[in-house]
Amino acid sequence: MRYLLVTGLLFISIGLTAQRSSQLPADAWVDSVFRTLTGDQKIAQLMVVRMSAIDANHRVQFYDRQVDSAVRLYDVGGICLFQGGPVTQAGYINYFQGIARTPVLFCIDAENGLGMRMDSVTGLPRQMMLGATSDPGLLYQYGRLVGNQCRRIGIQVNYAPVVDINNNPDNPVINDRSFGEDKFKVAQFGVQYMKGMQDAGVMACAKHFPGHGDVSVDSHLDLPVINKSMKQLDSLELYPFREMFRAGVGSVMIAHLYIPAIDNTPNQATSLSPRNVTRLLRKQMHYNGISFTDALEMKGVSKFYPDGEASVQSLIAGNDMLCLPGDVPLSIAKINEAIGQKKLRWKDLDARVKKVLYAKYKYGLANWQPVSTNDLTEDLNDGVKEMRRQVAENALTVLRNDAPAIFPLPVGKKKRVAYVGMGLTGDNEFSRRMRSDYNAHVYFFDYSLDSAHAAAALELLKDRYDVVVIGLHNFARFPANDFGISGSGAWLVNELQRKNNAVTMVFGNPYAVKNCCGAKVLVSCYEDDDITQSVGADLLNGKFIARGKLPVSVCDAFRAGDGIVAPDRALPAADPASLGFDPIRLQKIDTICREAITRQAVPGCVALVVRDGKIAYEKAFGYLTYDRTEPVYKETIFDLASVTKICATTMAVMKLEEEGKLDLQKTLGDYLPWVRGSNKESLKIWDVLLHEAGLKAFIPFYKETIDSSKAGVPLANIYAARPDSLHGIRVAENLYIRNDWEDTLYKRILQSDLGPKGKYVYSDNDFIFMGKIVEAITGMPLDEYVKKTYYDPLGMSSAGFRPRERFPLGRIAPTALEPNFRRQLLRGDVHDPGSAMFGEVAGHAGLFSDAYDLALLEQMLLNGGVLDGRSYLKKETIDFFTAYHSSTSRRGLGFDKPEKDNAKRKEPYPCLSASPETFGHTGFTGTCVWVDPVYHLVFIFLSNRVNPVEDNPKLSALAIRGRIQETIYQAMGMDPGAKTGDPVRQKKKGKKKHRA
């Protein structure tokens, strides 16, 4: 204890002041350092020693005395961090870098982030859960997050990712550390994880070469044997490593395996085999990066090569760095002895030392700065919860749904629900959600309970519930003893499934699903933390659509790749780099969206970017309300407000004009008999579409229907709380307007003032008229016409009017808490009061959609009217409507467009870099849709910025939508000087006004 205290003082006196600074180029720096090393120091540079471990009492034990000796006396090359708190670890890093003659390469085995090792840091999902996702871009972001964690605390090498193919369900050591059993996915995801981490400035390490996935023995305890031919190894196990090497992984870790096809020397581990390291890895696979041995203290090698002999054999095999060699002076002595016996050559060792020094230079150790402990723990946790949620949203896998009446199970359905928490003795996040969402009766069954208790539980639940939800929790990560799931527990699960309408959700290793393969409804959730449980509850609610696919085969019924997901998307996800984006610059969208949420411009949002018909970016942020109880998903459905004008009404107008059923030079009176005789009769359709017909911008129809003396209470002679024969038009929850009031709405429009023609006045009334013209020509309600003509054939399942009739409310973002008129939080009812009074279907507002469905519609327009081989419009029709058509405004026909003088404007619209061919629209609720044909771009932004109050100006004041859009262009390499920072703060600092 006294030694630790002294060390702590050294952290202050040395660690926080020491630094290194060199202006030398790499070759000169390496040579200068190399020349200072003695023979023993060269050997020590090839060693990585252990910093800490867990002792027999499950407490962290630091080996600071031994490490201090290894650094001071031998100039050891690397230190591997394990357990301990981040501030303590940072102190050791600063201290040892401060006393080291040669900079120390700090390493860690943190496959799922620093939380795997360090207390106070939340771990990320393990690789098996990542393997259930389908978006390689998510793996890049994951790797970059892990890399940023390592960089923040001064780590240069992370022994990750695992690229072993786990094709043995009984594997006791790899298992859920693998991406799965699909070699192509393992390789692809490994490469993306590696690229993200190395782009963040941290060396990745592909492990465990030549493949540790098909073993049934833990190499920590003994030497596993793999009896496969070289042909089998080459076609499967070696494939991911080959791809990692081609992609530029900085290092590889060599496994302790006995593979006779590679080397049949008795008890010769692959890590100690020249045939594996020198012949296979170096000569045949041409890998020249750093090779680390797996830990030499493991029984797989130390059992057969004790007392430093494993270090000697590792270097003879051709390895560069010896991981955890144990006794450093003994290993140095043994290696010197082998050199004297001509088993090792200084020439070879010198080359390896220089390779290590080059790595130290590349990863910043020639110019080292001490790690700051200010806000260190907070920084290391930054982004972790968001990543956990993002992975869960993409990974949760619906394996079977033979009972669609109970899955999904929307909140608010009057069903008697029970929740049986297997492995629980008290509430967790999922059981709490079951209580709050469904008023469920909750039962716990610990795996220690016997068969009598299981039978009693089954009898207790008999014939009492409409739905029984079963959750498997707290079982072991590895397969020994059936993951610790008792026989009585497995029996109860299967009997509950057989005798009830049951939904089974497995929270943990997917191989445990084998206990539930007979379930009518079965979901694999992969992990058992609060966030995964919360996302699992949202999936049960129906708030999003499952996207995960099983990464491994678990029983005959469920094989790798299984999972009930939405049909293949017409717009697939793609690597942003393949579409011409700088992925790092594109990620700035994250920062802007999070700023919008932090500054309370929006409670949550979704941003989507498509280029060349492929999705480069699609993310959801924040929550549906500021109480942060319901997260936004990519499938969240938003009120689009005035985006309705182009995505419903103008779409219909284009089709009718193309078919010759609508003449833009005719008037309102030519199509709407009820307009005739008014001053609106002669208004030309052309002028209406350009907002130049002189119509009033907005009519507050609702005001004459409320009692202003009673704080805006709806009048009883106009509204009813329940629908009846006279009040059949829903305006909001428990509010129905008279059926005949629509005539009054028409009358108020016709009676409204008419301004001068040719003057641009953006007007809702223009598109109320256009919606009615569509209905008059087609003989169909506007919503039915666009659904039949566009939405259904395009596969736009979420797009449409009156969404609460088709979707659970949990999937729909609420808008305003309306203080007058409807006097409630609006959710699933249109925000616009005029549209509501028209029955929630109108030409100016009322359309709802998720982001992806809008992207489908806009991509069809970008493609010239075609999507998936089906034609919807002619290209010339689209080009005509989306072109500039006014000398007094920026408008197209129905469509909004960029300002014509954007290059000169202080506040360009929608952003500086949008081409003049761009078309789209914004919505009052905080939405926008923009299409740029020049750059083949579609940009969608959806939010509910009007929640809870509609007069929140921050979304526009912060220029969130324009800054995101400008970021997209800059990620393509365009940098015309537009700013994407916060304009409000820039003004406060006296800088130039924000331009985008």
N, C-alpha and C positions, 0 to 999 in steps of 0.2 A: 504493500500500500504506500509505503514511504517512497519507493521508487517511482510509482505512478504520479505521486504528488510533485516530485522533482521534475519529472517529464512534463507535467502540466505547466510548470513555470518556464521550462525551456520553450514550450509552444509560444509563450508570450515574448520571451526575450530573443528568440531566434526565428521561430517559424513565421511570425507576422512581419518580420523586417527583411528576411533574406529574399533575394530574387536573383534571376539570371538574365543577362541581356547580351546578345551577340549579334553582330551585323554580318557575320561570316556566311557565305553560301554553304549549302549542304556538304559538298565534298571537303571544303576547307575545315568546316567545323568537325566533321567526323574524323578527319585525319588528325586534327589538333587534339581531340580527346583521346583517340586511339593511342597516340604516341606517349601519353602520360600513364598508360596502364602497365602494370607488371604482369607477369604470367598468371599469377594467382588471381589478380583482379580481372583479367580477361575471362578466365574460367567463371568467376563469380558473376560477371556480366550476363552470363547465359543462364542464370538461376533466378527463379521467382519464389520468394518465401512467403509463408502464411503470416497474416497479421493477427487473426483472432479465431476463436472456435467456441462452441458451446460445451461447457463442462458437464460432468455427471449430474450436477444439480440444476441443469438447464439454465445456467447463467453464462453470460458472455465473459470469456477469458481472453485478454489481450496478451500476446507474446511480445510485448514491447521490449523487454530486456534482450531476448534472443534476436529480435529484428535490429535493435540498436547495435548489437555486436556485429551482425551480418553486414550492416551498412558501414559502420566505422572501421572495422578491421579488414573486411574483405571487399568492400565496394560492390555489394550485390546489385544485380541489374534490375530486378523487379520485385515488387511487393504486391501480394494479392489480398485484397480486402474481403472480409466476410462479415460476420455479425457485428453489431454495434450501432450506436446512435450517430447521425450525420455530423453533428458538431464535434463529437469526439473523434470521428474518423478524419474530419477535415484538419483537426489539430495534429493528428499523427502524420497526415500527408505533409502539412507545412513543416513540421519538425524534421521529418526524415529527408525531405527535399532540402531543407536548410543545412543539414549536417553532411549530406552526401557529397563525395568528391565528384562523382559522375551522376547526372540527373537520373532519378529512379523512374522506371516505367511502372506506373500504378495500374493494376489490373483488378478486375472483379468478375465474378461469375454471376451475372445478373440478367438471366434470360428474359424475365418478365419485369425488368426495371429494377431500380435500386431498392424498392420495397421488398424484393425477394430476400435481401440481406439486411437492410438497415431498419431499425425500429424508427417510428415516427414518420416513415414514408410509406404511403399506401402502394401496395403492389399492383401491377397491371395484370390483365388476363393472361393465362398461360397459353402456350403456343397451340395446344389442341383446340382451344376455343377460337383462336385466330383462324385455324384451319377450317372452321365451319363457315367462315365468311367467304365472299366471292369477289371482293374488291381489292386488287393488288395495291391500289393507291392508299388504302387504309393501312396496309403493312408498312408502306414507306413512311407515313405519318407516325406510326407506332415506333419505328426504328429511329426516326428523328427525335421523338420525345425522349426515348431512352438515351440517345446520344447526348441530348441537351442536359439530361440529368448528370451523366458522367462528366461532361465538360465542366458543369457548374461546380463539381466537388473535386476536380483535379485528377480524374481518372482518364488514362489514355487508351486502355484496351478493355473491351468487354467480351468475355468468352460467350459470344452469342452471334448468330442464332444456331439452334439445334437444327441440323438438316438430315437427321436420321429418319428413315422411313419406318414408322412403327407398324410393322405387319405382324406382330406377335402380341395379342391382347394380354398375355400373361407377363409381358416385359416388366420387371420389377424396378427398373431404374430410369428408363426413358419415358415410355407411356405418354402421359399428358404433356410432356415437355416437347413432343413432336407435333408438327403440323398435320400429321395423319399418315395414311397409307398410300396416297396417290403421289407417285414420284414427280409428276409434272407440277402439281400444286406445291409440293414441298420445295421443289427447286424455285419455282416462280416467287413464292412467298419469302423464301430465304433470301433471294436476291434483292427483293424490295426492302426487306428489313435491313439487310446489310447496307444498301445504298443510302437509306435514310440515316442510319447511324454514322456512316463514314462521311456523308455530306455535312453532318453536324460536327465533324472533326474528331471522331473516336474510331479507333481501329476495331473492325468486326472480326469474328473468329468462327469459321465454319467447323462444326463439330458433330459427331466424333468419328473421324476418318478411320477406316473406310466404311463405316456404317454400323451403328449400335442398336438398330431397331428390332432385330430378330433374335433376341436373346431371352433366356429365362433365368439367368443368374445375374446378380448385381456385382459389377466389377469392383465395387468398393469392398466386397467381401470375398470374392474369388475370381478366377479367370474364366469368363464366359467362352463358350465354344460355338462357332458358327460353321456348320458343315454344308457349305454351298460351293458350287463350282465357280471358276473364274467367269465363265459365261453368265451365270446367274448374277454374280456380284456386279459385273459390268453393266448388265441390263437394268438393274434395280438400284442396289445400294450406292453404287458409285455415280449414278446419274446426277443427283443434286449437287454433289461436290464438283463434278465436271462443270456444271452450269455456274456455280459460285466462283470457280477459278476463272472462267471466261469473263465473268462480270467484274472481276477485280477485287475480290475479298482480300483484306490485308493479311490475314493469318488463318491457320487451320490448327485444330487440336487433334492429336492422334490418340485413338482409343486403346484401351487395354483389352484386347480380344485375342482369342486363339482361333485362327482361320487356316486350317491346313492347306487349303488351295493357294494361299499366299506364301505361307512359311510353315512347314511341317516339323520344324525343330521342336521337340517336346517342351511344353510350358513356355514357349517363346511368344510373348505378347506382341501384338502388331506395333505397339509403341516402341518396342526395343528391337524391331526387326529391320535390317537393312533392305530386305526384299520388299517390305511394305513402304518404308519411308524413302529410301534412295531409289530403288528400282521402280516401284509402282507410282509413288507420288511425284517424284522429281523427274525421272527419265520418261516414264510412259505417259503420265498426265501433265507433264511440263509445268508443274507448279513451283514457283520460285519465291513465294512469299514466306513469311515467318511460320515455322511449325513449332507449336507448343506441345509438349507431352501432356496427357492427362495427368492428374496428380500422382506423383510417384510414391506417395505414402499409402495409396490404395492397395488392398491385399491382392488385387489382380496381378501386380508385379512384385510388391515387396515380399510376398510369400515365397517367391522363387529367387528374387534378387535382393537380398537384404544388405544393410550396412554400406550404402553408397554404391553398390554394384549396379543398381538400376540406373543411376546417373551416368555411369560409364557406358553401359549398353545403349542408353538413349542417344548419346552423342555418336557412338559407333554406328548406330542405325541411320544417322543423318539429321537428327533433330537440331533445331536452333536453340530453343529455350526449355529448361527443365522446370516443370511446374511442381512446387512443393517437394523438393528433394530431401527434406528432413535435415539431417546433420550437415551443415554447410562445410565446415572444415574437413570432415571425413570425406565428403564427396569430392572436394578439391584435391585432397591427397590421393584418392583413388584415381581420379582423372589424370593427375600428374604421373602416377604409376603407369597408367595405360599409355600415356605419351612416351614414357621411357621404354615401354615394351613394343613400341611402333604400332600399337593398335589404333592410335589416334595421331593425326599430324597437326602441327601448329598452323600450317598453311590453311587447312580446312577450318580450324577453330577461329583463326583470325578473320576469315571471310564471314563467319557467322557473327562474330562480335561486331564487325562493321555493319552487317545487315541490321543488327539490333540498334546500333547507334543511328543509322539512317532513319529507322522508325521513330526513335526518340526525337530526332530533329523534325521529322514530318509532323509529328503530333505535338509540337510546341515546346519541347523541353529545352531547347536552346535559348528560349526567351520565356522563362517561367516566372509567373507571378503567384504570390501566396493566395490561397483560397480565402475569400472573405466569408466569415461566418454570420454576417448580418443577413437576416431573413433567409438563412440557408435552408432550413426545413420547409419553409413556405415555398421557396423557389423549387425545391425538389418535388413538391407535391403539385406544383402548378400544371394544370392540364390533365392530371391523372384521372380525376373523376369524369371529366368529359370524354377521355379516351375509353374508360371502362364502359360508359354508357353507349358510346358509339359502337364499340365492339359487340356489346350485348344486343343492340338493335339489329346488327347485321348477322349475328351468329345463332340466335335462338332458332331451333329447328323443330318444325311440326312434322312428325314422322307419320302420324296417322290421324285422320279426322273422320270417323265413321258416324259421328253424331253432330252434324252442323247445327242442330237445334240448341246445343249447349256450348258449342265452341265456334266462334267467340261467344262470351257470355257478357253482354253489355250491362253496365250499371243501370239500375232502375227497373230492370225486369223483375216482376213479382214472382220470384222463385225461392223455394226453401233450399238453402245452400249450407253444406257442411264442409269444413276443411280438416283433413287428417294430415298432421305434420309428422311424418315418419322421421325418427331420429331426434325429435325435439323434446325438450322438457319445459320450455317456455316460449314466449312469443319471439318471432323474428320479424323482419320487414314484410315478408310475404303474408304471414298470418295476420299481422296488423292490417294489411291491405284487404285481406279477406273479410275481416270484421267491418272495416270502414266502408268498403265498396258494396258488399252484399249483405251486411248484417249477419254474416255466417256464424254458425256454431263451430267452434274450433276445438279439435281434439289432438292431443299429443301422444305419440307412441314411441318410447325410447327403445333402442335395439336391445337393451338388456332385459326387456320384459319377455316372459315366456309364452308358450302356446296357449295357456289358459287365459292369460290377459288378452291375447290376440282374438281368441274365440269370443270373449266377453265384449271386446270392442266391436266386433262384427255384428253381434246381436244387438248392441246398443244403437247402431246406426241403421238397422234393418227397417225398411219401409217408412222412413221418416223424412227423406229429403228428395227434392227434385233433381239435385245435382250434388255429387260428392267430388270435391277436388282433393287429389292426393299429391302431396309434395314429398319427395325423398330428399332429406337433408343430412348433413353431418356424417356422411359416410367417408371412408378413407380414399385417398388419392390413388393408391396402388391396389392391384387386384387380389392380393393375398387374403384368404378367408372371405372371399366374396365381398371385398371392400368393407368388411366389418358389418355388413347387413346380416342380421340374424335370420335363421330359418323361420322363426315365428313372424318376423317382420315381413319377409318375402311372401310368406303364405297369406298374411293379412292383406297386403297390397293386391295380390292376385284375386283373392276372394272379393274384395271391395270392387275391383274392376269388373268381375264377373256378375255381381249381383246388383249393381247400381249403374245409373247414368254417371259415369265417372270420367274425369279429366285427370291424367297423370302427368306430373311435371317433375323431371329428374334434375336436381340441382347439384351437379358435380360431374366427375369423369363419365363420359358417354358410354364407356364399356359397361357401366352398371345398368344401362338400359336393358341389358339381357334379362334382368329380373322382371321386366314389365312388357315383354314383347307382345302379350295378348291384349294390351289395353285398346279400348275403342278410340280414345283420344290420347295421344302421347306426344309430349314435348321434351326435347333434350335442351337443357339450359347451361350445361358445361361448368358453371362455377356457382358458388353458394354465398356470395357477398350481398350486402344490402342493395347495391345498384342493380346487380343481375336479378335479384328478387323483385325489385321495383319494376324493371323492364318486363319481367315475366308476368307480373300482375297487369301491366298495360297491354301486353299481348292477349292475355285472357279477356281483358275489357274490350278488345277489338280496336285499340287505338292505332295500331299499325299492322302491316302485313309481314309475316315471317319471311326472312330471306335466307336463313341458314340451311346448309346441307351437311349431312353427317360426314365427318372427315375419316371415319374408320367403320369397318363392318362390326356389328355387335351381336347379330343373330341372323338366322336364315331370312327372316322377314325384313331386316333392315341392314342394307349394305352401304358401303362408302358411296357418297354422292346422293343418297336418298334425302328427301325433304320436300314437303309440299310448299311450293312457292308460287308466286304469281307467274303467269306465262312469260317466256323470254321477252325482254324489252326490245321494242323497235329501235330504241336509242341505247345502245350498250355503253357501259362504262369503259374508259380507256385511260391508259397512262397519259397524264397531261403532257409529258415531254414528247410523246409520239404525235401530239396534236399541235406542237409548236409552242407550248407554254413552258416557261420557267416554273417548275413546281414550287420552288421556294417563294418566288414573288407572288404566285397565285394564292399561296396560303395567307397572304396579307388580308385576304377577304375575311379570314377567321378573326383577325384583330379588329377589323372595322365592325363586324357583326357583334363581337363581344363588347366593343365600345358602345354601340347603340344600346345594348342591354344594360351595361353598367351605368350609362348616363340616363337611363329610363326614357329613351326615345321609343323603344319597343320592349314588350316583355319577352318576346321571342321572335324568331324569323327562320325562313328557309331561303337559301341562295342556290341557284343552279346555273351552270354554264355548259353550253353545248357548242362544240365546233366540229364541222364536217360530219354532222349527224351522230357524234359520239359525246358522251358525257365526260367532261374534263373535271367537273367540280359539282358536288351535290351534298350539301350539309344542312342540318337543322341545328339551331341554337336556342338556348334559353327555355322559357316556360310559357304556358298559355296565359298566365296571369302573374302579377308581381308577387303573389304569395308563394310562388315557386313550388307548387304542389304537383302540377301536371306538365311534364316536359313536352316540348315541340318535337314531332317526328317528321321525317321527310314526307310521310303520308298524311300529315295534318292538312285538313281542308280549310281554306281561308275564304272569307268574303272578299271578292275581287273588286267591289265597288265599280268605278268607271271603266275598269278593264273589260267589263261586260260590253261596253260600246264596240270594242273591236273583236272580242273573242266570241261574241254571240250575234249581236245585231249587224255589224258590218260584214261578218262572214255570211250571214243570210242574204244581205243586200248584194254582195258580190255574186253569189250564186244566181240570184234572180235576175240580175242585170245581164249576166253571161248567157242565161237562157232566153233572154229577150222578153222577160215578163215584167221588167221594171225599167223604165226610161228615166234616166237621171235628169233629163231636161223637162220632164213633166212636173206637175205641181202636187201639193198635198191634196187639193180638191179632186184631182184625177183619180185618186185611190181611196180616199176616206170620205164617204158621203156626209158624215157628221160634221165635217169641217166646212162644207159648202155654205155660203152665205155669211161667213165670218171673214175678218181681215187676214186670216191664215190660209184661206183657200188658194191664193195665187202664189204662195211661197214655193219656189223651185226646190226639188229634191237635191239638186247640186249644191245650192246654197245652204240647205239644211245640213248636209254632210260636212260642209266646211265650217259650220257654226257662223255663217254670215247671213242668215235669213232674217235677223232682227229679233229673234225670239228672246224672251226674258231668260236670264241665266238659271233662275231657280224659283220655284213657287213652294212656300211652306204649307202644303195642303193640310197638314195635320192641325194647324193652329185654330182653325174654325171648328174643330171637332173636340177641343178640350176646354175645360172650364178653368180659365186663367185665375179666377178668384180662389181656386182650390189647388193651386200649385200644379196645374196642368193635368188634372184628372180627366180621363176620357168621358165624354158626355154619354149618359145612359140612354138617350134616344137615338144614338148612332152605333154604340158598341154593346156587345154582350160578353159575358165571361165564358160562355159555352156556345158552341155552334148550334144553330137551329135553322129552321126553314127560312128565316129572314136574315140571319147573320151567319153566312157560310164562308166568309173570306177571313182567313187567319192573318192577323197582323203581328201577333206575338203570343207568348204563353198566356192562356186565359184571357185573350182579347181578340174578338171577332167583330169585323165591321159589317154594316148593312150591305146586302148584295147590290142594292140600287145606288150605292154611293159612288160607284165608278162613273156614272153619268155626271155627277157633280164634279168629279175630277176633270173630266173632259171639258165641262163648261168653264171651269176656272182657267184652264189653258187657253181656251178660245177667248175668254174675256181679258186675258193678260195683255199688258201693254206691248206694243210692237215698236222696236227701234228701227233705225235706218238700215236698209239693206247694204251689204258689202262691208259692213263693219264687223270685225271679228269679236264675238262675244261667246265665250265657251258656255254652252247651255245644256242642261239635262233635258230640257223640253224638246230640243232637236231630236234626241234619240228616243224619247217617249213616242214621238210621232213616227219615227222610223220603225220602231218595234211594232206599232199598230199597222203600218203599211205591210210589213212582212206577214202579219197574221191575216190581213185582208186579201193579199194575193194568194197565199198558200192555203187558206182555210184551216190553218192549224195554229194553235198557240205557239208563241215564239220558242218556248222551252222545248216543246215537242219537235218542232221543225229542226232546230240545230242539233238536237239529240239524234234524230234520225239521219240527218244529212252529214253530220261531221263526227259527233262525239262517239256514238256507238261503233261506226265502222273504223274509226281511228283507234279504238280501244281505250278511250278516255273515260274510265270507269268512275272516277270521282267527280268529273266536271258536270255541272248542271245546276238547276234552280231548286229551291226547297230541299236542301240536303238532309234535313232531319227526318224526311220521309224515307231515306235510303240508308242512312248511316247512324251508328251510335253517336250520341252527343259528345262522347269522349274523344272522337276523332275530329271534331269541328272546333276551330278556335273561336272563343267568344269575342265579341266586339265591345261596344260601349255599355256602360251602366247608365242607361238613359234616365235622367232625372225627371223629365216631363214626358207627356204623351204615354209611352209604353211603361215607363217607371220600373224598369227591371234590367238585369244583365242580359243582353241579347246573345243568344247562342243557337246557331242553326236557323235563326230568323234573320232576314236581311237587315243590315244596318240602316240603309237609306229609308227614311220614313215614307217618302213618296212611293218607292217601289213596294214597300210593305202594304200600302193602301191599295195598290193595284193587284194585290194577291201574291206579292213576292216574285212576280214575273213582270219585268219591264225592260224596255230597250236600253235604258241608261244604267241600270244597276240590278243586282239580284243573282248574278252568276257566282257560284262557288267552285273551287277546284283545289287540288294539290298542285305542286310545282311541276311535277313530271308530266301530268296530262296537258298542262299549258305548253310545255316544251314540245310535245307531240304535234299540237296544232300549229305552233309557230315553225317547227321544222318542215312541216308539210308546205307552208307558205314559202319558206326558204328554198325548198326543193322545186319550186315552180308549180306547186299544186299537187304533187305526187308524194305518197309515202307507202312503202312496202308494196310497190307495184300497182297501187290503186290510185286513180286520178280523181281529184276532187274539184279542181279549178284549173283554168288555163293560165299559163305563165303570164300571158299578156294582160289578163284580167288583174292579176296580183300586181304586176309592175305598174299598171295604170292607177289603181287605187292607192298604192303606197308612194306614188310620186308627189312632189310639190304641185299644188294646184291653185295657190292663192298668192296674190301680190301684196296682201296686207297681213299675212300670218305665215306660220311655219307649217300649216296643216296639209295633210293629204286628204283623201276622201274617207272620212271616218277615222283614219289613223293620225296619230301625233307623229312629229318628226323633229329632228334637231333644228335648233335655231340656225338661220342661214348665215349669220355673222359670228358663229362660235369662235372663230380664230381671234376676234377682236373683243369678245365679251369678257368681263371680269368673272362672270358666273355662267359658263357654258351650259347648254342644256341639250341632251341629258348629261353629256360629259364632253370634254374637249375632243377626244380622239374618235368619237363615233362618226362614221362616214356620212355624207349627205344622203346616201341611199337608205340609211337606217329608218326603221319605222317601228311603232309600238304605242304604248300608252301607260299612264300611271293611274293609280286608284287612291281615293281619299282615305281608305282604311290602312294605307301603307304598303301598297303593292306596285309592281311595275313589270312590264313585259317589253323587251326590246330585241329587234332582229336587225343584224347588220349583214346584208348580202355580200358586201365587199370582202369581209373577213370571215364569212360563213359562220357567224356567231348567233347564238340565241342566249339571252340573259333573262332569267326570271328571279324576281325578289318578292317574297310574300311575307307580310307581317300583319299584326293586328295592333297597329300603333294607336288606335282609338280606344284601346282598353287601358284603364277603365273610363277615361274621359276623352271625348273626341277632339277637344281643342288643344291637345298636346302638340306643340309646334316643333319638337326637337328633331324629329326625323328629317325635316327639311332644313332646319337651322344647322344641323350637323352635316348636311349634304350626304347622308349615308348611301343612298341609292346611287348617286352620281360618282361618289368616291369608289364604291365597289366596281362600278362599270369601268371607270378609268383604270382601276387596278388590273382588270382583265386585259385591257389593251397593253398596259405596261408589261404584263407577264408574257406578252407576245413579242416583246422587244421594242415596243413603241414608247418613246419618252420625249414628248414634245414640250415638256416643261410643266405639265399639269401636276398639281399637288393632290395627294390622297390622304393628307393628314387632317386633323380636326380643324375646321375653319374658325370655330369660335375661339379656340385657344390661340390660334395663329393671330387673330385680330387683337386679342388681349396682349400678346407679346409685341404688337406693333409690326408684325411681319406683313408681307404682301397678302392680299385677300385670297382666300382659297379659290382655286380655279376649276375644281371638278367636283 
